[in-house]
């Protein structure tokens, strides 16, 4: 085993922003290198301690990427509701045309 793993993702399936969000969750234990080359983004995780990479790390990273992808989809689908709730909350604090 090694102290580093490298995995490629297709940006047509997983946009760079989602990949960065997913990789962020591993910052405590790994140094992260993200390289973008055309339709492929490569993520490299290297252990900070120099120890062996856990055997399930690739699967954990893939799950994290899938989770971020789903979160982005939910954010997009509920954006209108979120904006309406924020507007309503702000109107409670400062009514339109009024001041405190």
PyMOL commands that set and color helices and strands:
alter all, ss='L'
color gray80, all
select helices_A, chain A and resi 16-24+57-77+79-93
alter helices_A, ss='H'
color red, helices_A
select strands_A, chain A and resi 4-10+30-37+40-47
alter strands_A, ss='S'
color yellow, strands_A
deselect
rebuild
show_as cartoon
